């Protein structure tokens, strides 16, 4: 069990870093799917597998919705970025990792004594990385992926605090709703601008 | 036959919303269905018998106040019905204006779903799960707010992000607070829980510095839709916040927390007031004015021990009517003029005299002009604030002048003739169907201003649902 949770934590760190650093939707969607798998592994430490798997399925559904929309968008550009921006984001991610390793033991001792340290670190890693991502970009699908990651991190921690069917159900609604909102934005952006069409016709 | 109150005020609106979605091309049908449902539910809530039983001819209906879903309960108690009547009544009013030019077809079903979600949030047990229902309402609201502009998308993403970040903060703080009850008052956990809770509410209520989405969304989205959003979200979030004050005595008895609330409220009034006065865009000004109103609500909560909660609640109906009128006239002006920059509404008092008066009075009513709806409450609140010392009173007063100044600026533009119109007759372009709602609403605002206790005091009855706050 311990090996599995350690592996899940490492997977969370790698996938969160990948989402933070890269801007290619294929990498991000793949990383998000793996991230949900790792989050599921951490949630199984607190919840029965039958209930925890709801989070995995929901996460994968959300990921699939976003990935398929990106795939269908004709104007999705593969952005070419300078090496410096990748390095900058990588360093900021490392800073978050460092910060979380420093803060979590104290946080566990003072606020969440009943929560396993790996669960706390995994959850906060997702929260921290996604907040950094939210602060550094405004692209529609990346914002939504960051919010989904943020919620996944919160769910990992909250699962260790409380077991509730209604809460799990409502979180499914929120996660899928968020993914649908992301899809909605991406489709709206992909639509031709009505005003420019009108001007062209005139 | 036994029914439950959540089936009436949560499930039924959701069913009607589904019908509206299916028949979304039939706008008039949607308008009638939405308005009849909303007004019907409002009337039912307003006149619901305390014994929770209704007889319609031979049919005897007995109501229970709880509905069990996935092992948890949603309870809509009799004491909360005045508030439910209020939000459904206002939904009906906004429903009536849902056929105005440019209002998205999604507005009617989304309005119903939001109101149902937020009603559920008022009654879900444990009450903390309301955070998820509020988040659901936020997610649902996105399609009605979205326009084709990229700037608008950025605003909505910011709104979505801040609201989504708030939800876990509320849930975690709620979990911490359950343990706080048994802790000694000097425990650091109490402060940490209160800080998380405050941060969550600050994000939800768009408290400075988390406010930036409000003017952005206000600028980019449809005025009718924005006015509904800025009415329903802060109103229900503030009422939801009463749960915390009611349940946790350390929050109720902490002088520091009330001082912080007063300070934050004053900062919002001053900040929002200054920015409102300086705005050149009518829609952005509305957004900043909404921030000032949130500031007044927080200020009122800060004076809870002096009856501030009654003022906070009594401000809701006056504010809602003002917002509706404001959104209505902005919609009409945007349709006629295209732009809502202040420089482009020059001479509007000549072409659209009654609509112009409607906009000015809506703003003045929200600002608290004597004889209009918000005045009796705001004057009581400002008097209390002035007596409390510490500069809060004087700053709140100056902050609240911001909307007055903006209205005076707007009035000057409204009456300013265009260069080629100086010697010409004033052609009136407005139609009776456009200004009739304005006349009715202005009359209602004046009546409320003249008889505030008759029209506003009933909503304070919901405090009976919070026994520790009466």
Boltz contact constraints between the chains, C-beta under 6 A:
constraints:
  - contact:
      token1: [A, 134]
      token2: [B, 161]
      max_distance: 6.0
  - contact:
      token1: [A, 138]
      token2: [B, 154]
      max_distance: 6.0
  - contact:
      token1: [A, 143]
      token2: [B, 157]
      max_distance: 6.0
  - contact:
      token1: [A, 147]
      token2: [B, 164]
      max_distance: 6.0
  - contact:
      token1: [A, 154]
      token2: [B, 168]
      max_distance: 6.0
  - contact:
      token1: [A, 161]
      token2: [B, 175]
      max_distance: 6.0
  - contact:
      token1: [A, 165]
      token2: [B, 70]
      max_distance: 6.0
  - contact:
      token1: [A, 165]
      token2: [B, 71]
      max_distance: 6.0
  - contact:
      token1: [A, 166]
      token2: [B, 70]
      max_distance: 6.0
  - contact:
      token1: [A, 166]
      token2: [B, 72]
      max_distance: 6.0
  - contact:
      token1: [A, 169]
      token2: [B, 70]
      max_distance: 6.0
  - contact:
      token1: [A, 170]
      token2: [B, 132]
      max_distance: 6.0
  - contact:
      token1: [A, 173]
      token2: [B, 136]
      max_distance: 6.0
  - contact:
      token1: [A, 174]
      token2: [B, 132]
      max_distance: 6.0
  - contact:
      token1: [A, 174]
      token2: [B, 135]
      max_distance: 6.0
  - contact:
      token1: [A, 177]
      token2: [B, 139]
      max_distance: 6.0
  - contact:
      token1: [A, 181]
      token2: [B, 139]
      max_distance: 6.0
  - contact:
      token1: [A, 181]
      token2: [B, 142]
      max_distance: 6.0
  - contact:
      token1: [A, 194]
      token2: [B, 148]
      max_distance: 6.0
